[in-house]
């Protein structure tokens, strides 16, 4: 089938992205209780690095730590066996420590290892070790038979209760309705690309409309990395880009985050990754966007801009009653810094977010 979506405003298309999922077959999984969304932080390829992130994750309401490419050997080497572990990682100790703190471990596996080794044996071993999910990387297959293999890999991951993140050449077709353990996919020019080399704010604000019609996108926001121009922009990305598996702090390690050094990270601490309601409040493709998402009785709002502007954000999506809006805004003197303000608001209120070019604003709204 093919889909044509038409709306008066581009944001309405994003709000209705579930149309694509609903055209796909319903879930084939009788038990989905093991599928847990959440926030993820990528570790260095060491046991101690993972433990440091587990400590941060447990204290800040994150759910996963991740070992990326290289944990079983050079990622492009056909002899790198996905059932082995490099010397700097004690896999069982990492998993024991993570489990002890209520954190799950996700591990990378690429096309070479997936196609070169017995996937049933590989995924069964991961389940026995205690790994909770896999990130399928460099999935640059193109043919129909290749895609059939990938779909088979997705089914096998479900068999062994492994959640899935897919990177590179995979196009969402609503498969996450049929296989809800596919929590997110890349297919997006995320923060792995420098703003000055192909991913400036204008591109991000095109992607946030066009790409997000297809479904979840693994954008990998950063925070302290040198490529970050505005940290309030980064905070907002966790709301603007829907992803039940939300990779945060890409390129950063936990030792750069001393306790209470960045109080604005409270926004990510409290931010969920799945939602009860989502609205595109305002926006223009390539120019600006404000997204509001609700979980329970709290709303999280993210605004990002290309050109410098002040956005007047109506709060008419709020229900009756009084609320407190905690605003994480760009510091006018230094866009790499964030200032925090609080205001009492109702559904009749409007908040003004003043942002310089390529910046953003994040807002957390809670009942009084």
C-alpha positions as CSV (number, residue, x, y, z in Angstrom):
1,X,0.0,0.0,0.0
2,X,0.9,3.7,-0.3
3,X,-0.2,6.5,2.0
4,X,-0.9,10.2,1.2
5,X,-1.5,12.3,4.2
6,X,-3.0,15.8,3.8
7,X,-3.5,18.4,6.5
8,X,-3.9,22.2,6.7
9,X,-0.8,22.5,8.9
10,X,2.4,20.4,8.7
11,X,2.3,19.8,12.5
12,X,-1.0,18.0,12.1
13,X,0.7,15.4,9.9
14,X,3.2,14.8,12.7
15,X,0.4,14.5,15.3
16,X,-1.2,11.8,13.2
17,X,1.9,9.7,12.4
18,X,0.1,6.7,14.0
19,X,-1.9,6.4,10.8
20,X,1.1,4.6,9.3
21,X,1.3,2.1,12.2
22,X,-2.4,1.5,12.1
23,X,-2.2,0.3,8.5
24,X,0.2,-2.5,9.6
25,X,-0.9,-5.8,11.1
26,X,-1.5,-5.8,14.9
27,X,1.0,-7.1,17.3
28,X,2.2,-10.7,16.8
29,X,3.5,-10.8,20.4
30,X,1.1,-12.3,23.0
31,X,3.3,-11.1,25.9
32,X,4.7,-7.5,25.8
33,X,5.3,-7.1,29.5
34,X,9.1,-7.4,29.0
35,X,9.2,-4.5,26.5
36,X,10.4,-1.5,28.5
37,X,11.0,2.0,26.9
38,X,13.4,4.4,28.5
39,X,16.4,6.7,28.4
40,X,19.8,5.3,27.4
41,X,23.4,6.5,27.9
42,X,26.2,5.0,25.8
43,X,29.2,3.8,27.8
44,X,32.9,3.6,27.0
45,X,34.0,0.1,26.2
46,X,35.0,-0.7,29.8
47,X,33.4,-2.2,32.9
48,X,34.1,0.8,35.0
49,X,32.7,3.2,32.4
50,X,29.5,1.3,32.3
51,X,29.3,1.2,36.1
52,X,29.7,5.0,36.3
53,X,26.8,5.4,33.9
54,X,24.7,2.9,35.8
55,X,25.2,5.0,38.9
56,X,24.1,8.1,37.1
57,X,21.2,6.3,35.5
58,X,19.9,4.9,38.8
59,X,20.0,8.4,40.4
60,X,18.4,10.2,37.5
61,X,15.6,8.0,36.3
62,X,17.4,6.5,33.2
63,X,16.7,2.9,32.3
64,X,19.6,1.6,30.2
65,X,23.3,1.7,29.7
66,X,24.7,0.8,26.2
67,X,27.8,-0.9,24.8
68,X,28.2,0.4,21.2
69,X,30.4,-0.8,18.3
70,X,33.6,-2.5,19.3
71,X,32.5,-4.4,22.4
72,X,33.1,-7.8,20.7
73,X,36.0,-6.6,18.4
74,X,36.6,-4.3,15.5
75,X,33.2,-3.6,14.0
76,X,34.1,-4.0,10.4
77,X,36.2,-7.1,10.9
78,X,34.4,-10.3,9.7
79,X,36.3,-12.3,12.3
80,X,34.8,-10.2,15.2
81,X,32.7,-12.8,17.0
82,X,29.5,-11.4,18.7
83,X,29.7,-14.1,21.3
84,X,33.1,-12.9,22.6
85,X,33.9,-9.8,24.7
86,X,37.0,-7.6,24.6
87,X,39.4,-7.7,27.5
88,X,38.4,-4.3,29.0
89,X,34.8,-5.4,29.6
90,X,33.7,-8.0,32.2
91,X,30.3,-8.6,30.7
92,X,28.9,-10.6,33.6
93,X,30.1,-8.0,36.1
94,X,28.6,-5.2,34.1
95,X,25.2,-7.0,33.9
96,X,25.3,-7.9,37.6
97,X,26.0,-4.3,38.6
98,X,23.3,-2.9,36.2
99,X,20.7,-5.4,37.4
100,X,21.5,-4.6,41.0
101,X,20.7,-0.9,40.3
102,X,17.6,-1.7,38.2
103,X,19.3,-0.7,34.9
104,X,19.2,-2.8,31.7
105,X,22.1,-3.3,29.2
106,X,21.7,-2.9,25.5
107,X,24.5,-4.1,23.1
108,X,25.4,-3.3,19.5
109,X,25.5,-5.9,16.8
110,X,26.1,-5.1,13.1
111,X,25.3,-6.6,9.7
112,X,28.6,-8.5,9.5
113,X,28.0,-10.4,12.8
114,X,24.3,-10.8,12.2
115,X,24.7,-12.4,8.8
116,X,27.9,-14.3,9.7
117,X,26.9,-16.1,12.8
118,X,23.9,-18.2,14.0
119,X,21.4,-15.5,15.1
120,X,19.4,-17.9,17.2
121,X,22.5,-19.0,19.1
122,X,23.7,-15.3,19.4
123,X,20.4,-13.9,20.7
124,X,19.8,-16.9,23.0
125,X,23.3,-16.3,24.5
126,X,22.5,-12.6,25.0
127,X,19.3,-13.5,26.8
128,X,21.2,-16.0,29.0
129,X,23.8,-13.4,29.8
130,X,21.1,-11.0,30.8
131,X,21.3,-8.4,28.0
132,X,18.0,-6.6,27.5
133,X,18.3,-5.3,24.0
134,X,20.2,-5.0,20.7
135,X,21.1,-2.1,18.5
136,X,21.4,-3.4,15.0
137,X,24.1,-1.2,13.3
138,X,25.3,-0.6,9.8
139,X,22.2,-2.2,8.4
140,X,22.9,-1.1,4.9
141,X,21.0,-3.9,3.1
142,X,19.0,-2.9,0.1
143,X,17.5,-6.0,-1.6
144,X,14.3,-7.7,-0.8
145,X,16.1,-10.8,0.5
146,X,18.2,-8.6,2.7
147,X,15.1,-7.0,4.2
148,X,13.5,-10.4,4.7
149,X,16.6,-11.4,6.7
150,X,16.3,-8.2,8.8
151,X,12.6,-8.9,9.5
152,X,13.6,-12.4,10.5
153,X,16.2,-10.9,12.9
154,X,13.5,-8.7,14.4
155,X,11.3,-11.8,15.0
156,X,14.3,-13.7,16.6
157,X,14.9,-10.7,18.9
158,X,11.3,-11.0,20.1
159,X,11.7,-14.7,20.6
160,X,14.6,-14.0,23.1
161,X,12.9,-10.9,24.6
162,X,15.4,-8.4,23.3
163,X,14.2,-4.9,22.6
164,X,15.5,-3.4,19.3
165,X,17.0,-0.2,17.9
166,X,17.9,-0.3,14.2
167,X,20.4,2.1,12.6
168,X,21.2,3.1,9.0
169,X,19.3,1.8,6.0
170,X,15.9,0.7,7.4
171,X,12.7,2.5,6.6
172,X,9.8,2.4,9.0
173,X,6.6,0.9,7.5
174,X,4.6,0.7,10.7
175,X,6.4,-2.5,11.7
176,X,6.6,-1.3,15.3
177,X,2.8,-2.0,15.7
178,X,3.4,-5.7,14.6
179,X,6.6,-6.0,16.5
180,X,6.4,-3.5,19.4
181,X,9.8,-4.4,20.7
182,X,11.2,-2.4,17.8
183,X,11.3,0.8,20.0
184,X,13.2,3.1,17.7
185,X,15.2,3.3,14.4
186,X,17.6,5.8,13.0
187,X,17.0,6.7,9.4
188,X,17.7,10.2,10.6
189,X,20.6,12.7,10.4
190,X,21.0,13.1,14.1
191,X,23.6,14.6,16.4
192,X,26.3,12.2,15.1
193,X,26.6,14.8,12.3
194,X,28.1,18.3,13.0
195,X,25.9,21.3,12.5
196,X,28.5,22.9,10.2
197,X,28.8,19.7,8.1
198,X,25.3,18.9,6.9
199,X,23.0,19.1,10.0
200,X,22.4,22.8,10.8
201,X,19.3,23.8,12.7
202,X,17.4,24.4,9.5
203,X,17.9,20.7,8.6
204,X,16.9,19.6,12.1
205,X,13.7,21.6,11.7
206,X,13.0,20.0,8.3
207,X,13.6,16.6,9.8
208,X,11.4,17.2,12.8
209,X,8.4,17.6,10.5
210,X,9.2,15.3,7.5
211,X,11.0,12.4,9.1
212,X,8.7,12.2,12.2
213,X,5.7,11.5,10.1
214,X,7.2,8.0,9.7
215,X,7.5,7.2,13.4
216,X,10.1,7.1,16.1
217,X,13.5,8.6,15.3
218,X,16.8,7.9,17.2
219,X,18.3,11.4,17.1
220,X,21.0,10.9,19.8
221,X,21.0,14.4,21.5
222,X,24.3,15.5,23.0
223,X,24.9,17.9,25.9
224,X,28.5,18.7,26.7
225,X,30.1,17.7,23.4
226,X,31.8,20.4,21.5
227,X,29.4,20.2,18.6
228,X,26.6,21.5,20.9
229,X,25.9,25.2,20.1
230,X,22.9,25.6,22.4
231,X,22.2,23.3,25.4
232,X,18.6,24.5,25.7
233,X,18.2,23.3,22.1
234,X,19.5,19.9,23.1
235,X,17.1,19.7,26.1
236,X,14.2,20.4,23.8
237,X,15.2,17.6,21.3
238,X,14.1,14.9,23.8
239,X,10.5,16.2,23.4
240,X,10.6,17.3,19.7
241,X,11.9,13.9,18.5
242,X,9.7,11.1,19.6
243,X,11.6,7.9,20.5
244,X,10.5,5.4,23.1
245,X,14.2,4.5,23.4
246,X,15.8,7.9,23.9
247,X,19.6,7.9,23.6
248,X,20.9,11.0,25.5
249,X,24.4,12.4,26.2
250,X,25.8,11.0,22.9
251,X,29.6,11.3,23.0
252,X,29.7,12.2,26.7
253,X,30.8,10.1,29.7
254,X,29.4,10.3,33.2
255,X,32.7,11.6,34.8
256,X,31.9,15.0,33.1
257,X,28.8,15.4,35.2
258,X,29.6,16.1,38.8
259,X,26.6,16.1,41.1
260,X,24.4,19.2,40.7
261,X,26.7,20.9,38.2
262,X,24.0,21.1,35.6
263,X,20.6,21.6,37.4
264,X,18.8,22.0,34.1
265,X,19.3,18.3,33.5
266,X,16.4,17.8,35.8
267,X,14.3,18.2,32.6
268,X,15.8,15.0,31.1
269,X,15.6,13.3,34.5
270,X,11.8,13.9,34.7
271,X,11.1,13.5,31.0
272,X,9.5,10.2,30.0
273,X,10.0,8.6,26.6
274,X,6.4,7.4,25.9
275,X,3.4,9.6,26.1
276,X,-0.4,9.8,26.6
277,X,-0.9,12.7,24.3
278,X,1.2,14.8,21.9
279,X,0.5,18.1,20.1
280,X,2.5,20.2,17.7
281,X,1.6,23.6,19.1
282,X,3.1,25.7,16.3
283,X,5.7,25.5,13.6
284,X,7.0,26.1,10.1
285,X,9.1,23.6,8.2
286,X,12.8,24.5,8.4
287,X,12.1,27.5,10.7
288,X,10.6,26.7,14.1
289,X,8.6,24.1,16.0
290,X,7.0,23.7,19.4
291,X,5.9,20.3,20.6
292,X,3.9,19.5,23.8
293,X,3.7,16.0,25.2
294,X,1.8,14.7,28.2
295,X,2.4,11.8,30.5
296,X,-0.1,11.5,33.3
297,X,-0.8,15.0,34.6
298,X,2.4,16.6,33.5
299,X,3.3,18.2,30.2
300,X,6.7,18.5,28.6
301,X,7.3,21.2,26.0
302,X,10.2,21.6,23.5
303,X,10.7,24.5,21.2
304,X,13.6,24.8,18.7
305,X,14.3,27.6,16.1
306,X,16.5,28.2,13.1
307,X,16.3,32.0,13.0
308,X,16.3,34.1,16.2
309,X,12.8,34.7,17.3
310,X,10.4,35.0,20.2
311,X,7.6,32.4,20.3
312,X,4.4,33.0,22.2
313,X,3.4,29.5,23.3
314,X,-0.3,29.1,24.1
315,X,-1.0,26.7,26.9
316,X,-4.6,25.9,25.9
317,X,-3.7,22.2,25.8
318,X,-3.7,22.2,29.6
319,X,-6.8,21.0,31.5
320,X,-8.6,23.0,34.2
321,X,-6.8,24.2,37.3
322,X,-3.5,25.9,38.1
323,X,-0.1,24.7,37.1
324,X,3.6,25.5,37.6
325,X,5.7,25.9,34.5
326,X,9.4,25.4,35.0
327,X,11.2,27.0,32.1
328,X,14.7,25.9,31.0
329,X,15.7,28.7,28.7
330,X,18.8,29.9,26.9
331,X,21.0,32.3,28.9
332,X,21.0,35.6,26.9
333,X,24.6,36.0,27.7
334,X,25.8,32.6,26.7
335,X,23.7,30.2,24.7
336,X,25.7,27.2,26.0
337,X,24.2,28.0,29.5
338,X,20.7,27.4,30.7
339,X,18.7,29.5,33.1
340,X,15.7,28.1,35.1
341,X,12.6,30.1,35.8
342,X,9.2,29.2,37.3
343,X,5.8,30.6,36.6
344,X,2.2,29.9,37.7
345,X,0.0,29.3,34.7
346,X,-3.4,28.1,33.5
347,X,-4.8,27.0,30.2
348,X,-5.4,30.7,29.4
349,X,-1.7,31.6,29.7
350,X,0.9,32.1,27.1
351,X,4.6,31.7,27.7
352,X,7.1,33.7,25.7
353,X,10.3,31.9,24.7
354,X,13.0,34.2,23.3
355,X,15.7,32.3,21.4
356,X,18.7,33.2,19.4
357,X,19.4,31.5,16.1
358,X,19.8,27.7,16.4
359,X,18.6,27.7,20.0
360,X,15.7,26.3,22.0
361,X,13.6,26.2,25.1
362,X,12.3,23.3,27.3
363,X,9.3,23.6,29.7
364,X,8.0,21.2,32.3
365,X,4.4,21.9,33.4
366,X,3.0,20.3,36.6
367,X,-0.2,20.7,38.5
368,X,0.0,23.0,41.5
